[in-house]
Amino acid sequence: MYYNNMYYMISHIFLMLFLYLFIACRYSRRKTAVICVLAFVTLCVTDCMKLNAFPDSDGCYTFVTIFQIFVVQFTGLFLSQKRDSKALFAGLSASNYVIVGSVAATVFDIWTGNAAVSLAGSFAVHAGILFILYRRTREIWLKFQFKESVKNWWELCLIPVLFYCSFSYFAFFPNTLYDIPENIIGVMVLIATMLTSYVVAFRYVESESDRADTYWKNVMFEAYIKGLENQYYSVEQSEKNLHILRHDMRHYSNMIDAFLEQGEYGEIKRVTAHINTVADENKIKKYCENLIVNTILSHVMEKADSLNVVVRGDIVVAKEIPVNGYEFALVLANLFENAMDCVRDFENERKFVDVKIRCEDDHLLIHMKNEYDTEIVFDSYTGLPKSRKGGNHGWGMQSVQAFSDKIGGEITCYCESGIFHIMLFARF
């Protein structure tokens, strides 16, 4: 009895350590640790029920085991920042991780018959696997919990569920490895299969994340190329119009000479005003000093004109900026696209987007605002608006959030008097 209690206690310790280390928690470290300790105590108390109070009751064993599964998964979801399918996957994976150490304890006990050796072996296996996972996968795993590039995490949850059920059937209930030691080899093969499956699953998640990154790079470069095309067209048109103006200057000069002789100075002013107007109309529009950002803004402004959306901008971006120019331009393109999509069906007097952009050596500021008519739902954790298509944030907003995290910025969103505001600020 004492050996079984210790054996379960070791598993529960490492189970809680896994949840503590591999779930992006919404609470402070101290509060998270307290919650894990409470869950650990609950598991140990219920172990006493099935191991000591009712050791021969299959019904009690089944009921307590189901209750403990609920406690573990609820703890993982409760601790998680997002409380979604990725958090559930982490909790289910934690249960599978400790099963490997539990199987190791049973195997050591069968082979040596020494309780101390089996407990030490179980502790060593748990600690060794946790150390490897912590050093090699923790940062990757925490990063994936904030990405939405993979949508079918519910399907991925089937991997730990099916392996947990298989381990339970072959190694613990209704018969244990003590009853059928011939199953040890099969369980070892199952462990190897599980580890391989996790490697494949992580490779899949990583490839989906890379695919999403590639998609956004392609979107940005497409916008960049279109912006260059627009600028080339504008230059071509301006050169053509200025060539016509230069050709007509001889006629304007003759008109001015004639008006001078007649003393029609008012007409002369009107002629020179017309010349200045034509010259101003053929100036190449330049929104900022940075080539990449200016090119993207040219494309954005052309789209705004096609939608009859008025963009009222106060834009200052230096020629050399302290952030990646392509990433910054992509953020602006995403924010403009979201704003224009929001107002595109409004009446003309409401079809506007106000923007203030500053990107200089010591700080970056983006403040964009526009009217809205449908309710905007904000994520309770990130504070960002959720996609109208359902789920969490759209890919564009995820790109903005990733950029903000990368530069150490802060994003603020709020609604006021029918106007939606979004601000991104970072100090360098």
Secondary structure, DSSP 8 states (H G I E B T S, - for coil): -HHHHHHHHHHHHHHHHHHHHHS-BSS-HHHHHHHHHHHHHHHHHHHHIIIIISTT-HHHHHHHHHHHHHHHHHHHHHHBSS-SHHHHHHHHHHHHHHHHHHHHHHHHHHHH--HHHHHHHHHHHHHHHHHHHHHHHHHHHHHHTT--S---HHHHTHHHHHHHHHHIIIIISSS-TTT-TTHHHHHHHHHHHHHHHHHHHHHHHHHHHHHHHHHHHHHHHHHHHHHHHHHHHHHHHHHHHHHHHHHHHHHHHHHHHHHHHHT-HHHHHHHHHHHHHHHHHTS-----S-HHHHHHHHHHHHHHHHTT-EEEEEEEE-SS-SS-HHHHHHHHHHHHHHHHHHHTTS-GGG-EEEEEEEE-SSEEEEEEEEE--S---B-TTT--B--TTSSS--HHHHHHHHHHHHHT-EEEEEEETTEEEEEEEEE-
